[in-house]
């Protein structure tokens, strides 16, 4: 089983989140971000192992530039960026070759480096 975070504001069509099994939805206020929505809807979701590649690839087609989503299990993290998905090893400190490739791609699409420390929670 994978768990993951997707902000509805990150998607071109956020209504697709209605089709997911939700662990919770949290509404957050972020007045500190200039030029971005101030209210965020953070969806924590569950995805079956057999569905993770299909789901993440579908979300990549909906992801807006400068945003990402991520899903994890005990061993891997799938990071969804605009038009691309990266599968990286789950690490305590993000240093793998796969992570470096992900970071390079993310920076090209406007994701700031400080946001590439992925929140992983049970």
N, C-alpha and C positions, 0 to 999 in steps of 0.2 A: 504494500500500500504506500502510495506517495501522498504527502501533504504539501500544500503550497499556498502562496500568497499572490493574489491578483487584485490590483486596484481597478475599480470600474472605470475611473478616469483615464486609465492607460489604454483603453480599447476604443476602436472606431465604433463598434457596436456592442455596448456593454450588456445588452439584453441577453447575449449568449450565456452570461453567468447564471441565468435562471435554470439552465440545464444541468448544473453541477450539484453534487452533494456538498452541502456547506457544513463546516464545523462551527463557524460563526461569521458574522458580519459586524465590523466595527466602524463607526463613523468617527473620523478624526478631523480636528481643526488645525490647519497649517498656515497661519497668516504670514509666516516668515518667508514663504517661497514667492518671490516676485514673478509675475507673469504666468503662474500656474494656478489651478483651482485651489481655493482655500479650504474647501471641505472635501475630504477623501473618504471613499467607501472601500474599506479593506476587507476583501473576501478571503477567508481561510478555507481551503477546499480539500476534499479527498478525491484521489484518482486511483483506480485499480492499476496494478502493474501492467496488465495486458493493454491498457488504454493510454498509457502515458505518452507514447510517441505520437499517436494520432491527435490527442488533446493538445499537446504542446505545439505541434506543427499547425494545428488549426488556430491556436491563439497567436502564433507568430504572424499569421496573415492579418490579424486584427490589431496588432500592437502598433501604437503610435510611436513616432520617433521620440527619443529621449526618455522612454519608459521601458520597464522590463517586468517580468513576473518570474517566479522560481518555484520549483517543486523539489522535494527531497525524500529520500528514504535513508536506510542505514548506511548505504554505500555511495550513492550518487546524488548529484544535484542537476536538474534540468533547468537551464536558464533560457527564458523565452525573450528574444529581442525582436525588433522589427524584421520580419522575413527570414529569421534564422533561429535555430535552437542549438544550444550547446549542452552536451552531457559531460559533466566534469566530476572528478572524484570528490567526495565529501572530505574536506580537510579542516583541520583546526586553524591553520593559517593558509590562505589562498596563495599557492605558489606553483602549482602544477603547470606543465606546458599547455594543457587544455584551458586552464584559467587565464593564462597570458594571452592566448588566442581570443578568448571570449572578451577580455578587457580591451584589447585592440579594436575589435569589432564594435563593442559598446561605445567606446569613445568616439568612433566615427559617426555614430548615430545619436550623439548628443547626451549620452548617459554620463554623468560626471563620476569620476573615479571614486570619490568618497562614498558613493551609493552602492559600490560593488562589493561590499562586505555583507553577505546575505544572512538575513535573520533566519535561524533554524530553531524551531521550538517543537516540543512534543505535543 
